[in-house]
């Protein structure tokens, strides 16, 4: 079982390296954040949002709408940590159901996940820094 997990991790890292090789403006640090984020995404997000961020019909929104990710960048950390109960429109579809938060995630975990999502499913080439996540969470607490 351990060898299988190590093999899957190795394959995942190779895939990420190939994906980021196609994005020349992505730094090594961004690729590292995304690799860490992929593991966390698989644990906490994949069941609802899908392996490719495609979402699930009208139940769970996709994470591939670059305009939504960009416009809501300052809110994304809070959505992951605290969840969300408001109606949103993503890629022309309205989503009404609540999203549970994952309060156990640390600021760096959230930075990893958001870097993975925005660089893999979106068009971003830079990391979500731990400081950016901290700032976003502090604003949402007020």
Rosetta blueprint (number, residue, H / E / L):
1 X L
2 X H
3 X H
4 X H
5 X H
6 X H
7 X H
8 X H
9 X H
10 X H
11 X H
12 X H
13 X H
14 X H
15 X H
16 X H
17 X H
18 X H
19 X H
20 X H
21 X H
22 X L
23 X L
24 X L
25 X L
26 X L
27 X L
28 X H
29 X H
30 X H
31 X H
32 X H
33 X H
34 X H
35 X H
36 X H
37 X H
38 X H
39 X H
40 X H
41 X H
42 X H
43 X H
44 X H
45 X L
46 X H
47 X H
48 X H
49 X H
50 X L
51 X L
52 X L
53 X L
54 X L
55 X L
56 X E
57 X L
58 X L
59 X L
60 X E
61 X L
62 X L
63 X L
64 X L
65 X L
66 X H
67 X H
68 X H
69 X H
70 X H
71 X H
72 X L
73 X H
74 X H
75 X H
76 X H
77 X H
78 X H
79 X H
80 X H
81 X H
82 X H
83 X L
84 X E
85 X L
86 X L
87 X L
88 X E
89 X E
90 X E
91 X L
92 X L
93 X E
94 X E
95 X E
96 X L
97 X L
98 X L
99 X E
100 X L
101 X L
102 X L
103 X L
104 X L
105 X L
106 X L
107 X H
108 X H
109 X H
110 X H
111 X H
112 X H
113 X H
114 X H
115 X H
116 X H
117 X H
118 X H
119 X H
120 X H
121 X H
122 X L
123 X L
124 X L
125 X L
126 X L
127 X L
128 X L
129 X L
130 X H
131 X H
132 X H
133 X H
134 X H
135 X H
136 X H
137 X H
138 X H
139 X H
140 X H
141 X L
142 X L
